[in-house]
Structures are given as C-alpha cells and as structure tokens.
Amino acid sequence: MYVKAIQVLSVIAFPALCGGYIYGKTGTVLSPGFPDFYPNSLNCTWTVEVSHGKVQLLFHTFHLEDSHDYLLITEDGSFTELVARLTGSVLPPSIKAGLFGNFKYRLEPCEDPGVPAYSRRVGFQFGVGDSLVFSCFAGYRLEGVSEITCVQLNSRFFWQPDPPTSTCGGNVTGPAGVILSPNYPQPYPPGKECDWRIKVSPDFVIALIFKSFNMEPSYDFLHIYEGEDSNGPLIISLQGIQVPERIESSGNSLFLAFRSDASLGMSGFEIEHKILMTYLALRVSSKMWSNKMLSTRMSPE
C-alpha cells in the first residue's frame, strides 16, 4: 500500500532517506521518497539534537494513511512517553519541546490491526517487538489468540499470530461456568445469532441454573436443545422476563441458540452451567468406594 508521505521544514533536492541523525540550528526531515509515495513496511528513526534550547518542528506538508501509518515523537527515545502520535492528512501544529531536543520519529512497520467489534485492546505501538492484548465484552469471545506481536522477517513486517476476531457463542467445556447474553447486563444488540455448545464427559449430564432472564417477549428467544446442534430434540424455547426453572439434560451435551430481532434489546440472561454425575456413574463410583472400604477393613494387620 502506498501513501503520499510527509515533509517537515522545507524542500531539499537530495533523496530522502529512512532515518538518520540531525544536529544543528536548522534542518529538514523528509519521509523516504518524498515527494513521491513512501514504500510499505518502513521503520525509520530520526534523532534531532541541538546544542542548547528546545527543538521546534514546523510542518509544511503531512499526509499519512489514516490509522495505519504513524509518526511518533518522543523526548527520551524509548517511545514509552510520547510527545505526539500523528496520522492522517491534517497538518499538525508546530511542536516545541525537549531540552536539547532529543526526538525520534518513526513510521511504524506493522499496520494497525484495529479492534474487533465488542472487544477492547491494550497497546498502541506497532513497532517490531511491540505487543497488543485483546479482550472481549461480556457475552463474546475471541476467535484466535489474545496477544499478538509485531515481527520482522527479512523485509516483511507482520503481526504474529494473526489478529483475533470476536464472536458470541462458542464451544463450552469444563465442569462449570457462566453463559452471558451479548453485552450483559447491558441490552443485547439487535439481529444477533449466538450458539453455545456445551459438552461434558459421557458419565455426566448438564444442569442450567438461570440467575437472571430478561428478553423481549414474542420476538427474542433462547432455544435449548438436547445434543450438539439444533437437529436434536427441543427442550424448551424461552422468552419474556420470568426467570426459568433449572434445566437438566438427559445426555452429556446441550445446544443453546439465542436469537434477537431487529428492534428492542433487553438485558438478556446470565446462566450458570455445571456438571452432574449420572445415576449409573454414581452407582459404579459408590460401589467402587464400598469395595475399597471393605478391602481395607479385611486386610490383615
């Protein structure tokens, strides 16, 4: 991807380089290739230093790809505390800061991966070695890993692993947990389709305990099926504001399908799920325990 680059201070004739050291009363910083487009996947750092006083930056032209390419300015060179983070095509105001003016400017090599819908991100730097951490709002889960890192392979810069996406529903395992409607306890969005598959070991069944339930009557539904998909027997279709009674599966899997229409959203539901040992498994376990106790009592001293 190519975007017209930046010019700072004034125009000069020699080719603009990627990074460098600038010392003196005045000087010029140009993006690589200026006034032509700069190449992709750049990571350029300039250090600007003066003998005394502060450095003042005057921008004459500025054009970067919005939210993907950035010019970072820092006083300490570590980029942990930024003076400015610039992107887009709006000409920045003049910047004056830094005793002895030790600034660095960088076009970050990895593109901004954005933030998946209904999720949040920690981290805003996209240089090599920088990491971003993602997490989802209530009722959603990440598809992919929660942490990605900007890496370089030869001349390529990319996020490793790939940035995640977010979705509602998913496969649920484990002895216990909680299922929330999207955005719970805030109103769920319109037009949502979320499916949960709960599966446990064959020796157990599943109990659903409803902690809260508030859905638009006659329009939004939570369908609960025996088995791993909607082809199984329908146990119940839930709607309205009455908190349902406890539900227990007859087998080791349940399928929950949430559907909301295009209009009103309500606070939704909070459902606790946990495993229960089947009667047969309980009898076998009890018999094994009794035999062990009998064996212990009959063993010679």
C-alpha positions in Angstrom: 0.0 0.0 0.0 1.4 3.4 -1.0 0.5 6.7 0.5 1.9 10.2 0.0 4.4 11.0 2.7 5.4 13.9 5.0 7.6 16.9 4.6 8.9 18.8 7.6 10.5 22.3 7.5 11.5 22.8 3.8 12.1 21.2 0.4 15.6 20.0 -0.4 16.9 18.3 -3.6 18.7 15.2 -2.4 16.8 11.9 -2.0 15.1 11.5 1.4 16.5 8.6 3.5 14.9 6.3 6.1 16.1 7.7 9.4 19.3 9.4 10.5 20.9 11.9 12.9 20.3 15.6 12.6 22.3 18.1 14.6 22.4 21.9 14.2 20.3 25.1 14.4 18.1 24.1 11.5 17.4 21.1 9.4 14.9 19.1 7.4 13.3 15.7 7.8 11.6 14.1 4.9 9.8 10.8 4.6 11.6 8.2 2.4 11.0 9.0 -1.3 9.4 12.4 -0.7 7.7 14.0 -2.6 6.7 10.6 -4.1 4.9 7.9 -2.2 6.8 6.2 0.6 7.1 2.3 0.5 5.3 0.0 2.8 6.7 -1.8 5.8 9.1 1.0 6.9 10.6 1.6 10.4 12.5 4.8 10.2 14.0 6.6 13.2 15.5 10.1 13.2 17.3 11.7 16.1 17.3 15.5 16.2 19.6 17.3 18.6 20.6 20.9 19.3 23.4 22.3 21.5 21.0 24.3 23.7 17.4 25.3 23.9 14.4 23.4 22.6 13.7 21.9 19.2 10.8 23.4 17.3 9.2 21.4 14.5 7.3 23.2 11.7 5.2 21.0 9.4 4.7 22.2 5.8 3.1 19.0 4.4 1.7 16.0 6.1 -0.1 13.0 4.5 -0.1 9.5 6.0 -2.5 6.7 5.7 -5.0 7.4 8.5 -4.9 4.9 11.4 -2.3 2.7 9.7 0.8 4.8 9.3 2.1 6.9 12.2 4.8 9.4 13.1 5.8 9.1 16.8 7.6 11.9 18.6 9.3 11.3 21.9 11.9 13.1 24.1 13.6 10.1 25.6 13.9 7.9 22.6 12.1 5.0 24.3 8.7 5.7 22.8 7.1 4.9 26.2 6.1 8.5 26.8 5.0 10.2 23.6 5.0 13.9 22.8 2.8 13.3 19.8 1.4 10.5 17.7 0.4 11.8 14.3 -1.5 10.2 11.5 -3.9 11.2 8.7 -3.8 14.2 6.5 -4.4 17.1 8.9 -1.4 19.4 9.1 -0.1 19.2 12.7 0.6 22.4 14.6 4.2 23.3 15.4 5.7 21.3 18.2 8.3 22.7 20.7 9.6 20.5 23.5 12.7 18.9 24.9 15.8 20.5 26.5 18.5 19.6 23.9 15.7 18.2 21.7 16.4 14.5 21.5 13.5 13.4 19.4 12.8 10.3 17.4 10.4 9.9 14.6 9.2 6.6 13.4 6.9 5.2 10.6 5.7 2.1 12.3 6.2 -1.1 10.2 3.2 -3.1 11.3 -0.3 -1.9 10.3 -2.8 -1.0 12.9 -4.9 -4.3 13.3 -7.8 -2.3 14.6 -10.1 -3.5 17.4 -12.6 -6.3 16.8 -16.3 -5.5 17.4 -17.4 -5.8 21.0 -13.8 -6.0 22.3 -11.0 -3.8 23.7 -7.3 -3.6 23.1 -4.3 -2.7 25.4 -1.4 -1.3 23.5 -1.0 1.4 20.8 2.6 0.9 19.4 3.2 -1.1 16.3 6.9 -1.4 16.1 8.9 -4.6 15.9 8.7 -6.4 19.3 5.6 -4.4 20.4 2.6 -6.5 21.6 -1.1 -5.9 21.7 -3.5 -7.6 24.1 -7.2 -8.1 23.2 -10.2 -9.0 25.4 -13.9 -9.2 24.7 -17.0 -7.6 26.3 -19.4 -9.8 28.3 -21.1 -12.4 26.2 -18.4 -12.5 23.5 -15.3 -14.5 23.0 -12.1 -14.1 20.9 -11.5 -16.2 17.8 -7.7 -16.6 17.9 -5.1 -15.6 20.5 -5.4 -12.7 22.9 -1.9 -11.4 22.4 -0.1 -10.6 19.1 3.4 -9.2 18.4 4.8 -7.2 15.6 7.7 -9.2 14.0 10.1 -8.8 11.0 11.0 -11.5 8.5 13.6 -10.1 6.1 11.9 -7.0 4.6 8.4 -8.1 5.7 6.6 -6.8 8.9 3.5 -8.5 10.2 1.6 -9.5 13.3 2.3 -12.9 14.8 -0.1 -14.7 15.3 -2.8 -13.2 13.1 -5.0 -10.6 14.9 -8.1 -12.1 16.5 -11.8 -11.6 15.8 -14.7 -11.6 18.2 -17.9 -13.6 18.2 -20.7 -14.5 20.5 -21.4 -18.1 21.4 -18.9 -21.0 21.0 -18.0 -24.4 22.4 -18.2 -24.7 26.2 -16.4 -27.4 28.2 -15.3 -27.8 31.8 -17.1 -28.7 35.0 -18.8 -25.3 35.5 -19.1 -21.8 34.0 -21.3 -19.0 33.1 -23.0 -18.1 29.8 -24.0 -14.5 29.2 -26.0 -12.8 26.5 -24.1 -10.3 24.4 -23.2 -7.1 26.3 -24.8 -8.4 29.6 -26.0 -6.7 31.8 -26.4 -4.0 29.1 -29.0 -4.5 26.4 -28.1 -7.1 23.8 -27.7 -5.8 20.2 -30.5 -6.3 17.6 -30.2 -9.0 15.0 -27.8 -11.3 17.0 -27.5 -15.1 16.4 -25.4 -16.8 19.1 -25.0 -20.5 19.5 -23.4 -22.3 22.5 -22.5 -26.0 22.5 -22.0 -27.5 26.0 -20.4 -30.9 26.0 -19.1 -32.9 29.0 -17.8 -36.4 29.5 -20.3 -39.3 28.9 -20.5 -40.0 32.6 -22.1 -36.6 33.3 -25.2 -34.6 32.5 -25.5 -30.8 32.4 -27.5 -28.5 34.7 -28.5 -25.0 33.7 -29.3 -22.6 36.6 -30.8 -19.2 35.5 -29.5 -16.3 37.6 -31.3 -13.6 35.6 -33.5 -13.6 32.4 -35.0 -10.6 30.6 -35.8 -10.8 26.9 -38.3 -9.2 24.6 -41.5 -11.3 24.7 -42.6 -13.0 21.4 -39.6 -11.6 19.5 -36.4 -12.7 21.1 -35.8 -16.3 22.0 -33.3 -18.7 23.7 -33.9 -22.2 22.3 -32.4 -25.1 24.2 -31.9 -28.5 22.5 -30.6 -31.9 23.6 -27.5 -32.8 21.7 -24.8 -30.9 19.9 -26.9 -28.9 17.4 -30.5 -27.8 16.6 -31.3 -31.1 15.0 -31.6 -32.6 18.5 -34.9 -32.6 20.5 -36.1 -29.2 21.5 -36.2 -29.0 25.3 -37.7 -25.5 25.6 -37.9 -22.1 23.9 -37.5 -19.2 26.4 -38.7 -15.6 26.1 -40.0 -12.8 28.3 -39.0 -11.7 31.8 -39.8 -14.7 34.0 -36.6 -16.5 35.3 -36.9 -20.1 34.1 -36.6 -23.1 36.4 -33.5 -25.2 36.5 -33.0 -27.4 33.4 -31.1 -30.7 33.3 -30.0 -32.6 30.2 -30.6 -36.3 29.7 -27.3 -36.7 27.9 -23.9 -35.2 28.0 -24.5 -32.2 25.6 -26.7 -29.2 25.2 -27.2 -26.7 22.4 -28.3 -23.2 23.2 -29.4 -20.9 20.3 -30.1 -17.2 21.1 -31.9 -15.1 18.5 -32.8 -11.4 18.7 -34.9 -9.4 16.2 -34.0 -6.1 14.6 -35.8 -3.9 17.2 -35.7 -3.7 21.0 -32.8 -5.1 23.1 -33.1 -6.0 26.8 -30.6 -7.0 29.5 -30.6 -10.7 28.4 -29.5 -13.6 30.6 -26.9 -15.0 33.0 -26.9 -18.8 33.1 -24.7 -20.9 35.3 -23.9 -24.4 33.9 -22.3 -27.2 35.8 -21.9 -31.0 35.5 -23.8 -33.6 37.4 -22.8 -37.3 37.7 -25.3 -39.7 36.1 -27.1 -42.2 38.3 -25.3 -45.1 36.7 -21.9 -43.5 37.1 -22.8 -42.6 40.7 -23.7 -46.3 41.4 -20.5 -47.5 39.9 -18.5 -44.9 41.8 -20.3 -45.8 45.0 -19.8 -49.5 44.5 -16.0 -49.0 43.9 -15.8 -46.9 47.1 -17.6 -49.6 49.1 -15.4 -52.3 47.8 -12.3 -50.3 48.6 -13.5 -49.7 52.2 -14.4 -53.5 52.5 -10.9 -54.4 51.2 -9.3 -52.1 53.7 -11.2 -53.5 56.6 -10.5 -57.1 55.7 -6.8 -56.7 55.0 -4.6 -58.4 57.6 -2.9 -56.4 60.3 
